[in-house]
């Protein structure tokens, strides 16, 4: 199974160098990029202003293809996110409920942009991750809390977490579903959920950062924390303990829907 990345890091390359590469890449692209998914070979950039997906080769940073998304009602369109499992690309469109009706959708595409299915999702979700059989969304409850839910590719909801979280980032690997959770002012932690049931397997130790974007590797998790001056955090995947923190100036990839001010 290909690892899914809803942030702008990939563990198979040096994380700091990859972030510099992405800053350079984004500076050459027209339109505001609001999300990116990486499968280890390709990067899929979700463009806000141009309302399309752009596929890039990670080794050469050359554009492979692009495709337009369905026309959106920007009066109600609230947020979007993207994920890939190496076989398909999933685009989440979050809308504000109107008249008690939530029109949020997940669009499932082939890797060359052929629309395969459109799936209705509820609770105005604002983040997505996926594996080979399911996708996972962060369901909005209020500005401080959210549930995490799983769907199969036919749109059947498989589970919803038994408790709510203040979720700021979402990613997954073969071991489970990972999220960053704010637990107090200025503090956060990693949690790991069972992908079959949504039960919490691991609650990491508290770290003195407001961790947001997250991706996981074989032994470590990486997260971006902070605002206009950010920190790249390297964490123990099993305990959440901080191994390394590197301060850096924020590029466009950090000013996204996962920012601390979401």
N, C-alpha and C positions, 0 to 999 in steps of 0.2 A: 504494500500500500504506500502510495506517495504521501509524505507529510503535507499537511495543509498549513499555509501561512496566511493569516489575515493581517499581519503587520508587514514591516519593511525589512525584516531580517531573515537570513537563512543560515543555518548552523554549519552547512557544508563549506562555507567560505568564511573568511575573516569578517566578522560582523562590522567592525569599524570601517574597513575598506569598502564593504558592500554599501554602507550608508553613504560614503563619499561618492561612490559610483552612481547611486540613485539620485543624489542631489544634482550631479552633472547631467544625468539623463533627463531629469525633469525640467532642467533649465532649457532644454532644446525642444520641449513639447508644448504646443499651444493648448490653452485651456487648463483649468485648475484640476489637478489630480486629487481625488478625495480618498482613494483606497487602492490597495495593491494586493494581489495574491501571487505566490511564488510556488512552483512545484519542483524546484531544483534544476530545471532546464529552461523554463520560460517564466517571464513575469507578465502578469495581466494587470494593466492599469485601468482604473475606472475613472473616466473623465466626467466632471460635473458640467462644465460649460458646454462641452461638445456632445454630451449624452451618448458616449460610446465606450467600447472596450478596445484597448490597444495591446496587442501581444508582441512582446520583445524577447529576443534571444538573450539569455543571461550571460553567455560567454562573450558575445560580440556587441551587445546592446544595439542590435539592428532590429528594426521593426519587421515583423513577420506578416501580420495581417491586422485588421481592425474591423469592428462591426458596430452598427448602430443599435441602440436599445429602443424598445417601444416608446412611443411618444408619451410624455408624462405631463400631468397637471401640476405645474410648479407651485400653484397656490396651495395644494395639499401635500405635495411631495416634500418629505421632511428630511430624509437621510437615505444613504445608500451604502452598501458594502459588497465585497466580492470575496469569493473563496474558490479553491480548486482542489481536487483530489488526484490530479494527474490524468484523469479520464474525461472529466466534465468541468465546466466552469459555472458557478452559481452566483447570480447577481440578486441581491436583496434590495427591494424598493420599499422603504418605510413611508407610510402616509399618516397624516393626522386623521383620526376618525371623524367622519362628518355624519351627523344625524344618527349617531350610535353605530355606524357601519365602518369597519376597518377594511380598507382596500389594499393592505400591504400584500406584496407578492414576492415570490422567489422565481426567477427565470433560470432554467437549466439549459445550458448551451453545450454543444460539442466544442472541442478545442480549436476549431476553425470558425466558430460563431454561428453554427446552425442551431436555431431554437428547437429544443427537444420537448420541453414541457413548461407550463406555467402553473405554479402552485400557490394557492391562497394560504396565507398565514395570518394569525390573529395577534392581538396584544401589542400592536405597533412595534415590532422588533427592530433593534438598531445594530445588531452585529451577527455575523454568520461564520461558521466553520463547517467542515464536512469531512466524511471519510468515504469508503467504498460503497456503503449501503444507506447512510443516513446523512442528514444535515442538522446543524444545531444553531439555534438562534437565541439571542438575549431579548427577553420580552420585557418591555417597558411597563413598570408599575407606577412609579413617580420619579421625581428627580434624584431620589436617594436610593432607590431599590429596584430590583428586577428579578425575574425568574429566568431560568435557562430551560429550554424545551428542545426535544428531539422529534424529527419528522422522518418518515421514509420518503423515497423518491416519488411515491404516488400521492403524497400530501397527507398521509395519515399521521396524526400526532401520536408518538410512542410513549412519551412521558414528559412531565413537568417537574422541576425540582420541588421538594417538599417545603423548602424555606426560601426566602428571598435573599438577594445579595446586592451589594453595591458594586456591580461588575464594571470594569474598565477595559478589559481585554479578554480575548478568547482565542484558543488554539487547541490542537489535538495531535496525538500520535497514537501508536498501537496500544499504549498503556492506559490511555484515558483522555478525558477532556479537561483542559487547563484553563483557568481564569485568574485574573488579578482582581482582588477584592479590597476596597477601601474599608478599613475597620476602625479608624479613628482619624482625627485631624492630622494629616501629615504621615500617616502610617497605612501600610497595606500588606497583603500577603498573597501567596499563591494558594489556590485550592485545586484539587484534582477530583473530578467526578467520574463515576463508572459510566461508560458510554451506553450500557445496556439498560440501566435503571435510573440514572441521575443521582444516585446516592453519593455522598461526599466520601471519598477514599482517604484523602490527605488534606489537612489544613496546615499550611506552612507557618513558620515563625513570622512574627511581625518584623517588618523592616521599616526604617525611618524615611521612606520615600513614598510618593504618590505614584505608584507604578501603573502604567497604562498598557500600551501595546505589548503583546507577548508572543513569542514563538518558542518552540521546544526542540531540543536536539536529543542525542542519544543519552547524555548524562546531565545536561544543563538546560536551563531556561534563560531566555534573554528578554528584557523588557526595557521600554523607554519610560522614564519618569521625569516629571517636572513640567515647566511651562516654556518660556522663551529661552531659558538656559536649562538644558535637559541633561539627564544622566543616562548612559547606557549601562544597564545592570546585568551582571552575570550571576545567576542563582543556581543553587543546588536544586535539581528537579524534584527530588524526593522530600526534602525538608523545607525548601524555600529559603534557606540560609543564604545571605549575601556573600558572594565570593569576590566580586570585583565591581567597582563603580568607576565609570569614566565620564567626566564632564565634557559636554560638547555644545556647540551652538546649534540651535534647532533649524533643520531644513524643512521644506514643505511637507515632507512625509510625516513629521511629528505634529503638524498643525492639522489634525484630522478629527473625525468624529469620535476618536478614542481619547481626545485630549483631556487633561484634568478638569477642564472647564465645560465638559459635555453636560 
